[in-house]
Amino acid sequence: MSKFFESETVRNEMEDITDLQRELYKVIAKFPMMSDDAKWHHIETVKELLEKQQVMWTRLTLSDDPQAKIMKKNLERGSIEMGFGDADLGTIFKNMKITLDTLQSSLKH
């Protein structure tokens, strides 16, 4: 394992990201039927996940570790495959946050 992924901080952050993803995936199909209040809280969880992912992206970007560079490259490739083109992931995170804030502000909370 690389030094980057041996870091307790990185391991804990990756575990948090995985836990949040699991939590969100369990209820995503129910989102259209949720009350506005439940949707608002769900979006808060999505924003928390997004923030943690953005921190991890920043760590990957700043790291010289070979395994971190591979993971960064894989994330960039995945972004392209999901239709984001060659847009910078930092920009994608920023735009996703704006979209979530807009959606959240349209809810009666």
C-alpha positions in Angstrom: 0.0 0.0 0.0 1.2 3.5 -0.8 2.1 6.1 1.9 -0.9 8.1 0.8 -3.4 5.3 1.4 -1.6 4.3 4.6 -2.4 7.6 6.2 -5.0 7.3 9.0 -6.6 10.5 7.9 -7.0 9.4 4.3 -8.3 6.0 5.4 -10.9 7.6 7.7 -12.0 10.0 5.1 -12.4 7.2 2.5 -14.4 5.2 5.0 -16.7 8.3 5.7 -17.2 8.7 1.9 -18.1 5.1 1.6 -20.5 5.2 4.5 -22.3 8.3 3.2 -22.6 6.7 -0.3 -24.2 3.6 1.2 -26.6 5.8 3.2 -27.6 7.8 0.2 -28.0 4.8 -2.1 -30.4 3.1 0.3 -32.9 5.9 -0.1 -32.3 7.5 -3.5 -35.2 5.7 -5.2 -37.5 7.2 -2.5 -36.4 10.8 -3.2 -39.4 11.7 -5.4 -41.8 10.6 -2.7 -40.1 12.3 0.2 -41.5 15.3 1.9 -39.8 18.6 1.3 -38.2 18.4 4.7 -36.9 14.9 4.1 -35.6 16.0 0.7 -33.8 19.0 2.3 -32.1 16.7 4.8 -31.2 14.3 2.0 -29.6 17.1 0.0 -27.7 18.1 3.1 -26.2 14.6 3.2 -25.4 14.8 -0.5 -23.6 18.1 0.1 -21.7 16.5 3.0 -20.6 13.7 0.7 -19.6 16.2 -2.0 -17.5 18.2 0.4 -15.7 15.1 1.6 -15.1 14.0 -2.0 -13.8 17.5 -2.9 -11.3 17.3 0.0 -10.2 13.9 -1.1 -9.8 15.2 -4.7 -7.7 18.0 -3.4 -5.5 15.6 -1.4 -5.1 13.5 -4.5 -4.2 16.5 -6.6 -1.5 17.7 -4.2 0.0 14.3 -3.6 3.2 13.0 -5.3 2.3 9.4 -4.3 2.2 7.1 -7.4 -1.0 5.4 -6.2 -2.7 8.7 -5.5 -1.8 9.8 -9.0 -3.3 6.6 -10.4 -6.5 7.2 -8.5 -6.7 10.8 -9.6 -6.3 9.7 -13.2 -9.0 7.1 -12.8 -11.4 9.6 -11.3 -10.7 12.0 -14.3 -11.3 9.1 -16.7 -14.6 8.3 -14.9 -15.6 11.9 -15.1 -15.2 11.8 -18.8 -17.1 8.6 -19.1 -20.0 10.1 -17.1 -20.3 12.8 -19.7 -18.5 15.7 -18.0 -15.9 15.9 -20.8 -12.5 17.1 -19.8 -13.8 19.6 -17.3 -11.8 20.1 -14.1 -13.2 18.1 -11.2 -12.8 21.1 -9.0 -15.2 23.0 -11.3 -17.6 20.1 -11.4 -17.7 20.0 -7.6 -18.4 23.7 -7.5 -21.2 23.4 -10.1 -22.7 20.5 -8.3 -22.8 22.5 -5.0 -24.6 25.4 -6.8 -27.1 22.9 -8.3 -27.8 21.3 -4.9 -28.1 24.7 -3.2 -30.6 25.8 -5.9 -32.6 22.6 -5.6 -32.6 22.9 -1.8 -33.7 26.5 -1.9 -36.8 25.5 -3.9 -38.0 23.2 -1.1 -40.3 24.3 1.6 -38.3 23.8 4.8 
